[in-house]
Amino acid sequence: YYVILQANLFAIKESFPWGIGPGEFSSFSEEMDRKGLITPILSDSSAGGYFPHSTPLGTLSQLGLPGLISVLFLWVLGGYGCYVGRRRKKNRGLAIGLTASLIAISISAIFTDVMRFRHAWWLLALTAVLWRSARYSKAPDNMS
């Protein structure tokens, strides 16, 4: 994990604020490894050919600051969708379950690249449906 972290930091340093490009982390890390810029700490494993293993760092290294802001905005919208969906009594159980799932995936995103997880995209899609359902219903129920 340490060598991948080093490769992420090199990519961010060399390409800030625009990033190295979508899907370019694997080739970038391989090039940094070939140049000897990445130092393994416990073994002689290389960083070449790997994925970022961190959604925030991977997004920042590949898509730059605009990409990181976009991804964070997407997750904030998901959380807000759960909040809005909770207003309807019939949706509360679903909203609480989606909120717990969103929190769990967000914590996992720190250590793994969750952008390729299909279930994360389904979670955000369900949140959008919940949000729309709550938003266009006649009147919100009491939130007590």
N, CA, C and O of each residue as an XYZ file, in Angstrom:
576
protein
N       0.819     -1.187      0.000
C       0.000      0.000      0.000
C       0.868      1.258      0.000
O       0.505      2.276     -0.590
N       1.999      1.174      0.658
C       2.898      2.330      0.756
C       3.412      2.763     -0.611
O       3.496      3.959     -0.893
N       3.757      1.803     -1.460
C       4.268      2.173     -2.788
C       3.159      2.821     -3.629
O       3.435      3.718     -4.426
N       1.932      2.381     -3.460
C       0.813      2.971     -4.197
C       0.542      4.392     -3.680
O       0.214      5.286     -4.460
N       0.679      4.592     -2.379
C       0.538      5.921     -1.799
C       1.602      6.865     -2.356
O       1.312      8.013     -2.691
N       2.841      6.366     -2.452
C       3.910      7.176     -3.031
C       3.591      7.552     -4.484
O       3.771      8.701     -4.887
N       3.120      6.584     -5.255
C       2.782      6.851     -6.651
C       1.660      7.888     -6.752
O       1.699      8.760     -7.620
N       0.666      7.796     -5.873
C      -0.412      8.792     -5.842
C       0.140     10.185     -5.561
O      -0.218     11.149     -6.238
N       1.000     10.287     -4.575
C       1.552     11.592     -4.209
C       2.425     12.163     -5.328
O       2.400     13.369     -5.569
N       3.200     11.311     -6.017
C       3.986     11.765     -7.174
C       3.068     12.285     -8.276
O       3.337     13.326     -8.876
N       1.986     11.560     -8.539
C       1.047     11.964     -9.596
C       0.393     13.300     -9.255
O       0.236     14.159    -10.123
N       0.014     13.474     -7.994
C      -0.610     14.735     -7.576
C       0.390     15.878     -7.692
O       0.060     16.961     -8.173
N       1.615     15.623     -7.247
C       2.652     16.654     -7.284
C       2.977     17.071     -8.725
O       3.149     18.258     -9.003
N       3.057     16.119     -9.616
C       3.452     16.415    -10.997
C       2.327     16.989    -11.846
O       2.597     17.642    -12.853
N       1.080     16.764    -11.469
C      -0.008     17.158    -12.365
C      -1.060     18.062    -11.726
O      -2.107     18.303    -12.328
N      -0.803     18.563    -10.523
C      -1.787     19.408     -9.851
C      -1.968     20.693    -10.641
O      -0.957     21.237    -11.084
N      -3.133     21.211    -10.851
C      -4.432     20.827    -10.338
C      -5.253     19.981    -11.306
O      -6.396     19.653    -10.989
N      -4.720     19.612    -12.481
C      -5.540     18.980    -13.525
C      -5.499     17.459    -13.531
O      -6.384     16.843    -14.124
N      -4.528     16.831    -12.908
C      -4.459     15.372    -12.866
C      -3.730     14.792    -14.079
O      -3.495     15.484    -15.070
N      -3.385     13.529    -13.980
C      -2.636     12.862    -15.053
C      -3.548     12.305    -16.135
O      -3.071     11.900    -17.195
N      -4.839     12.278    -15.889
C      -5.807     11.797    -16.873
C      -6.526     10.557    -16.385
O      -5.968      9.766    -15.623
N      -7.770     10.384    -16.824
C      -8.550      9.231    -16.379
C      -7.928      7.916    -16.815
O      -7.605      7.736    -17.989
N      -7.759      7.003    -15.878
C      -7.226      5.682    -16.175
C      -5.732      5.628    -16.403
O      -5.223      4.589    -16.824
N      -5.013      6.695    -16.147
C      -3.573      6.751    -16.414
C      -2.711      6.398    -15.208
O      -1.485      6.403    -15.310
N      -3.321      6.096    -14.081
C      -2.522      5.838    -12.879
C      -1.625      4.608    -13.030
O      -0.473      4.615    -12.597
N      -2.152      3.572    -13.637
C      -1.390      2.330    -13.780
C      -0.098      2.562    -14.569
O       0.977      2.149    -14.133
N      -0.199      3.212    -15.713
C       1.002      3.463    -16.521
C       1.918      4.483    -15.854
O       3.140      4.376    -15.960
N       1.344      5.471    -15.168
C       2.150      6.467    -14.467
C       2.954      5.815    -13.343
O       4.146      6.081    -13.190
N       2.294      4.959    -12.558
C       2.996      4.306    -11.451
C       4.085      3.375    -11.964
O       5.140      3.249    -11.343
N       3.835      2.728    -13.088
C       4.853      1.860    -13.689
C       6.066      2.675    -14.136
O       7.208      2.254    -13.953
N       5.810      3.835    -14.718
C       6.912      4.704    -15.158
C       7.719      5.220    -13.965
O       8.948      5.250    -14.024
N       7.046      5.626    -12.884
C       7.744      6.094    -11.683
C       8.577      4.972    -11.066
O       9.673      5.207    -10.556
N       8.045      3.754    -11.120
C       8.774      2.604    -10.591
C      10.019      2.310    -11.436
O      11.087      2.019    -10.897
N       9.874      2.387    -12.746
C      11.022      2.158    -13.648
C      12.130      3.180    -13.422
O      13.313      2.849    -13.509
N      11.749      4.416    -13.134
C      12.731      5.481    -12.890
C      13.368      5.373    -11.509
O      14.328      6.083    -11.211
N      12.841      4.492    -10.670
C      13.388      4.313     -9.326
C      12.952      5.377     -8.334
O      13.605      5.574     -7.309
N      11.865      6.059     -8.622
C      11.396      7.131     -7.743
C      10.519      6.622     -6.608
O      10.277      7.342     -5.640
N      10.042      5.387     -6.719
C       9.186      4.804     -5.692
C       9.999      3.796     -4.897
O      10.593      2.876     -5.459
N      10.018      3.982     -3.581
C      10.826      3.134     -2.722
C       9.944      2.220     -1.888
O       9.188      2.696     -1.042
N      10.032      0.893     -2.119
C       9.272     -0.030     -1.252
C       9.807      0.031      0.171
O      11.016      0.148      0.374
N       8.926     -0.048      1.154
C       9.355      0.067      2.543
C       9.586     -1.300      3.199
O      10.495     -1.440      4.017
N       8.779     -2.304      2.853
C       8.908     -3.593      3.515
C       9.338     -4.721      2.578
O       9.874     -5.732      3.032
N       9.114     -4.560      1.312
C       9.446     -5.628      0.379
C       9.943     -5.006     -0.912
O      10.088     -3.787     -1.008
N      10.199     -5.829     -1.887
C      10.662     -5.302     -3.172
C       9.517     -5.241     -4.187
O       9.747     -5.311     -5.395
N       8.280     -5.111     -3.690
C       7.139     -5.034     -4.594
C       7.139     -3.686     -5.307
O       7.512     -2.661     -4.737
N       6.718     -3.713     -6.548
C       6.677     -2.484     -7.329
C       5.278     -1.884     -7.260
O       4.328     -2.534     -6.825
N       5.171     -0.643     -7.694
C       3.865      0.025     -7.734
C       3.293     -0.004     -9.137
O       2.146      0.391     -9.345
N       4.059     -0.456    -10.088
C       3.627     -0.421    -11.474
C       2.445     -1.323    -11.759
O       2.387     -2.455    -11.281
N       1.508     -0.822    -12.536
C       0.373     -1.609    -12.953
C      -0.764     -1.698    -11.952
O      -1.713     -2.451    -12.172
N      -0.698     -0.960    -10.869
C      -1.736     -1.022     -9.849
C      -2.755      0.094    -10.006
O      -2.586      1.005    -10.817
N      -3.814      0.004     -9.217
C      -4.836      1.032     -9.166
C      -4.591      1.889     -7.932
O      -3.852      1.474     -7.038
N      -5.192      3.075     -7.859
C      -4.889      4.014     -6.774
C      -5.178      3.528     -5.358
O      -4.489      3.948     -4.429
N      -6.166      2.662     -5.154
C      -6.520      2.124     -3.830
C      -7.000      3.173     -2.837
O      -6.990      2.924     -1.632
N      -7.412      4.321     -3.308
C      -8.010      5.346     -2.462
C      -8.823      6.249     -3.378
O      -8.276      6.854     -4.300
N     -10.097      6.343     -3.135
C     -10.939      7.152     -4.020
C     -10.530      8.626     -4.019
O     -10.380      9.202     -5.097
N     -10.343      9.264     -2.853
C      -9.947     10.677     -2.904
C      -8.576     10.892     -3.556
O      -8.425     11.777     -4.398
N      -7.584     10.091     -3.175
C      -6.252     10.257     -3.765
C      -6.236      9.874     -5.239
O      -5.609     10.553     -6.052
N      -6.919      8.792     -5.582
C      -6.973      8.370     -6.984
C      -7.672      9.390     -7.858
O      -7.242      9.660     -8.980
N      -8.750      9.956     -7.341
C      -9.471     10.980     -8.096
C      -8.618     12.224     -8.258
O      -8.562     12.799     -9.345
N      -7.958     12.644     -7.200
C      -7.099     13.825     -7.273
C      -5.917     13.598     -8.208
O      -5.546     14.496     -8.965
N      -5.320     12.405     -8.164
C      -4.166     12.152     -9.026
C      -4.565     11.994    -10.494
O      -3.809     12.400    -11.376
N      -5.725     11.420    -10.774
C      -6.114     11.192    -12.165
C      -6.964     12.314    -12.749
O      -6.761     12.698    -13.901
N      -7.905     12.842    -11.987
C      -8.844     13.844    -12.504
C      -8.569     15.243    -11.977
O      -9.213     16.204    -12.397
N      -7.625     15.360    -11.067
C      -7.256     16.658    -10.538
C      -8.275     17.224     -9.571
O      -9.203     16.537     -9.144
N      -8.086     18.479     -9.238
C      -8.966     19.155     -8.295
C     -10.403     19.263     -8.805
O     -11.330     19.064     -8.020
N     -10.629     19.571    -10.089
C     -12.024     19.600    -10.563
C     -12.721     18.244    -10.417
O     -13.902     18.194    -10.074
N     -12.012     17.155    -10.671
C     -12.594     15.824    -10.524
C     -12.899     15.491     -9.080
O     -13.941     14.908     -8.781
N     -11.991     15.857     -8.173
C     -12.221     15.593     -6.748
C     -13.429     16.373     -6.237
O     -14.246     15.836     -5.489
N     -13.542     17.630     -6.638
C     -14.696     18.434     -6.231
C     -15.982     17.816     -6.768
O     -16.990     17.774     -6.062
N     -15.958     17.338     -8.004
C     -17.143     16.715     -8.607
C     -17.559     15.450     -7.868
O     -18.744     15.248     -7.600
N     -16.592     14.600     -7.536
C     -16.898     13.350     -6.833
C     -17.415     13.644     -5.427
O     -18.382     13.023     -4.985
N     -16.789     14.573     -4.724
C     -17.269     14.927     -3.389
C     -18.671     15.518     -3.448
O     -19.499     15.240     -2.581
N     -18.942     16.332     -4.466
C     -20.272     16.902     -4.640
C     -21.303     15.799     -4.875
O     -22.417     15.869     -4.357
N     -20.934     14.787     -5.651
C     -21.833     13.662     -5.911
C     -22.185     12.931     -4.620
O     -23.346     12.584     -4.402
N     -21.189     12.691     -3.757
C     -21.442     12.001     -2.497
C     -22.262     12.866     -1.541
O     -23.103     12.348     -0.807
N     -22.026     14.181     -1.544
C     -22.820     15.084     -0.713
C     -24.275     15.080     -1.185
O     -25.194     15.070     -0.366
N     -24.483     15.088     -2.499
C     -25.846     15.009     -3.022
C     -26.529     13.709     -2.597
O     -27.721     13.704     -2.289
N     -25.776     12.609     -2.580
C     -26.329     11.337     -2.108
C     -26.773     11.426     -0.661
O     -27.851     10.948     -0.306
N     -25.946     12.037      0.174
C     -26.308     12.221      1.579
C     -27.510     13.126      1.749
O     -28.375     12.870      2.587
N     -27.566     14.186      0.954
C     -28.717     15.089      1.022
C     -29.984     14.382      0.536
O     -31.068     14.608      1.072
N     -29.845     13.536     -0.468
C     -30.992     12.753     -0.945
C     -31.554     11.856      0.148
O     -32.770     11.708      0.270
N     -30.678     11.262      0.938
C     -31.133     10.440      2.072
C     -31.840     11.299      3.113
O     -32.854     10.891      3.679
N     -31.306     12.476      3.360
C     -31.920     13.389      4.329
C     -33.322     13.802      3.876
O     -34.267     13.776      4.665
N     -33.451     14.180      2.614
C     -34.752     14.590      2.090
C     -35.721     13.410      2.080
O     -36.899     13.571      2.400
N     -35.230     12.223      1.712
C     -36.074     11.038      1.671
C     -36.605     10.625      3.026
O     -37.654      9.987      3.112
N     -35.904     10.976      4.077
C     -36.297     10.618      5.443
C     -37.547     11.365      5.893
O     -38.198     10.957      6.855
N     -37.882     12.433      5.222
C     -39.043     13.235      5.616
C     -40.372     12.498      5.470
O     -41.313     12.762      6.219
N     -40.453     11.594      4.528
C     -41.693     10.828      4.326
C     -41.661      9.614      5.233
O     -40.692      8.855      5.233
N     -42.715      9.431      6.001
C     -42.770      8.331      6.967
C     -42.582      6.975      6.285
O     -41.880      6.107      6.804
N     -43.207      6.796      5.129
C     -43.106      5.501      4.446
C     -41.698      5.237      3.901
O     -41.371      4.091      3.591
N     -40.868      6.264      3.779
C     -39.510      6.107      3.237
C     -38.431      6.078      4.313
O     -37.257      5.881      4.000
N     -38.803      6.269      5.564
C     -37.770      6.400      6.604
C     -36.854      5.200      6.722
O     -35.638      5.359      6.822
N     -37.414      4.007      6.712
C     -36.582      2.808      6.826
C     -35.594      2.698      5.677
O     -34.421      2.392      5.889
N     -36.062      2.947      4.466
C     -35.191      2.920      3.292
C     -34.127      4.006      3.390
O     -32.957      3.765      3.090
N     -34.534      5.199      3.811
C     -33.584      6.311      3.919
C     -32.497      6.015      4.949
O     -31.329      6.330      4.725
N     -32.870      5.418      6.063
C     -31.874      5.084      7.098
C     -30.926      4.011      6.581
O     -29.718      4.092      6.804
N     -31.460      3.009      5.896
C     -30.608      1.964      5.329
C     -29.655      2.503      4.269
O     -28.480      2.137      4.244
N     -30.155      3.368      3.397
C     -29.294      3.973      2.372
C     -28.236      4.879      2.995
O     -27.095      4.920      2.533
N     -28.618      5.605      4.048
C     -27.649      6.458      4.741
C     -26.534      5.621      5.353
O     -25.358      5.962      5.223
N     -26.892      4.537      6.015
C     -25.876      3.657      6.616
C     -24.966      3.076      5.538
O     -23.751      3.001      5.722
N     -25.547      2.668      4.424
C     -24.741      2.124      3.324
C     -23.825      3.180      2.728
O     -22.669      2.898      2.415
N     -24.334      4.387      2.573
C     -23.527      5.475      2.021
C     -22.365      5.818      2.945
O     -21.257      6.084      2.479
N     -22.613      5.813      4.239
C     -21.539      6.071      5.210
C     -20.497      4.962      5.146
O     -19.298      5.241      5.150
N     -20.940      3.705      5.088
C     -20.004      2.577      5.035
C     -19.142      2.630      3.767
O     -17.933      2.409      3.829
N     -19.756      2.917      2.635
C     -18.983      2.995      1.384
C     -18.054      4.198      1.412
O     -16.949      4.132      0.874
N     -18.480      5.292      2.028
C     -17.618      6.474      2.125
C     -16.379      6.192      2.971
O     -15.285      6.651      2.642
N     -16.541      5.453      4.041
C     -15.384      5.078      4.866
C     -14.478      4.131      4.087
O     -13.254      4.262      4.126
N     -15.076      3.182      3.383
C     -14.300      2.249      2.561
C     -13.544      2.972      1.448
O     -12.467      2.539      1.039
N     -14.113      4.072      0.962
C     -13.498      4.818     -0.138
C     -12.145      5.414      0.239
O     -11.330      5.698     -0.639
N     -11.903      5.604      1.510
C     -10.617      6.139      1.944
C      -9.498      5.160      1.615
O      -8.389      5.578      1.280
N      -9.778      3.859      1.705
C      -8.748      2.841      1.554
C      -8.847      2.032      0.268
O      -7.921      1.293     -0.066
N      -9.947      2.159     -0.454
C     -10.114      1.451     -1.725
C     -10.715      2.403     -2.751
O     -11.341      3.401     -2.395
N     -10.521      2.089     -4.005
C     -11.091      2.899     -5.071
C     -12.483      2.372     -5.374
O     -12.629      1.368     -6.072
N     -13.508      3.042     -4.854
C     -14.878      2.547     -4.973
C     -15.587      3.037     -6.235
O     -16.756      2.714     -6.445
N     -14.911      3.797     -7.064
C     -15.570      4.339     -8.249
C     -15.947      3.247     -9.244
O     -16.808      3.459    -10.098
N     -15.321      2.097     -9.144
C     -15.654      0.980    -10.033
C     -16.573     -0.038     -9.367
O     -16.844     -1.090     -9.948
N     -17.049      0.248     -8.184
C     -17.960     -0.655     -7.494
C     -19.375     -0.406     -8.002
O     -19.923      0.680     -7.808
N     -19.964     -1.397     -8.646
C     -21.313     -1.219     -9.182
C     -22.335     -0.944     -8.084
O     -23.279     -0.179     -8.283
N     -22.141     -1.568     -6.931
C     -23.112     -1.365     -5.854
C     -23.093      0.074     -5.322
O     -24.104      0.550     -4.806
N     -21.970      0.763     -5.439
C     -21.929      2.166     -5.020
C     -22.780      3.021     -5.956
O     -23.470      3.937     -5.508
N     -22.732      2.725     -7.244
C     -23.543      3.479     -8.210
C     -25.024      3.150     -8.055
O     -25.872      4.025     -8.230
N     -25.348      1.892     -7.727
C     -26.745      1.526     -7.445
C     -27.230      2.265     -6.202
O     -28.368      2.733     -6.159
N     -26.384      2.365     -5.212
C     -26.745      3.081     -3.994
C     -27.076      4.534     -4.310
O     -28.084      5.057     -3.834
N     -26.243      5.186     -5.102
C     -26.515      6.581     -5.461
C     -27.776      6.700     -6.319
O     -28.525      7.668     -6.188
N     -28.011      5.725     -7.193
C     -29.229      5.747     -8.012
C     -30.471      5.581     -7.137
O     -31.462      6.286     -7.329
N     -30.425      4.663     -6.186
C     -31.561      4.494     -5.268
C     -31.801      5.749     -4.435
O     -32.943      6.115     -4.159
N     -30.723      6.393     -4.044
C     -30.842      7.633     -3.292
C     -31.522      8.713     -4.132
O     -32.347      9.473     -3.625
N     -31.170      8.776     -5.421
C     -31.795      9.758     -6.315
C     -33.288      9.477     -6.476
O     -34.098     10.403     -6.501
N     -33.649      8.204     -6.583
C     -35.069      7.843     -6.694
C     -35.810      8.203     -5.405
O     -36.920      8.732     -5.452
N     -35.200      7.918     -4.267
C     -35.796      8.266     -2.974
C     -35.991      9.771     -2.857
O     -37.039     10.231     -2.404
N     -34.998     10.527     -3.260
C     -35.041     11.984     -3.217
C     -36.194     12.499     -4.081
O     -36.981     13.342     -3.650
N     -36.277     11.982     -5.293
C     -37.338     12.420     -6.201
C     -38.725     12.057     -5.653
O     -39.664     12.849     -5.731
N     -38.830     10.865     -5.107
C     -40.096     10.418     -4.539
C     -40.536     11.326     -3.396
O     -41.706     11.701     -3.312
N     -39.612     11.674     -2.529
C     -39.937     12.528     -1.384
C     -40.188     13.967     -1.827
O     -41.043     14.654     -1.268
N     -39.463     14.404     -2.799
C     -39.565     15.794     -3.244
C     -40.892     16.082     -3.946
O     -41.460     17.162     -3.788
N     -41.380     15.116     -4.717
C     -42.596     15.345     -5.484
C     -43.848     14.760     -4.836
O     -44.905     14.708     -5.466
N     -43.741     14.327     -3.609
C     -44.950     13.859     -2.910
C     -45.738     15.083     -2.449
O     -45.208     16.194     -2.420
N     -46.991     14.880     -2.094
C     -47.877     16.000     -1.792
C     -47.435     16.820     -0.584
O     -47.332     18.043     -0.676
N     -47.176     16.171      0.536
C     -46.787     16.908      1.738
C     -45.892     16.031      2.592
O     -46.148     14.835      2.727
N     -44.850     16.602      3.167
C     -43.987     15.797      4.031
C     -44.693     15.412      5.323
O     -45.491     16.171      5.873
N     -44.372     14.203      5.791
C     -44.902     13.768      7.080
C     -44.135     14.458      8.192
O     -43.080     15.050      7.961
N     -44.669     14.377      9.390
C     -43.985     14.917     10.551
C     -42.671     14.181     10.755
O     -42.655     12.951     10.700
N     -41.570     14.884     10.987
C     -40.249     14.256     11.100
C     -39.947     13.750     12.498
O     -38.807     13.371     12.764
N     -40.893     13.728     13.380
C     -40.625     13.285     14.747
C     -40.400     11.801     14.815
O     -40.161     11.261     15.895
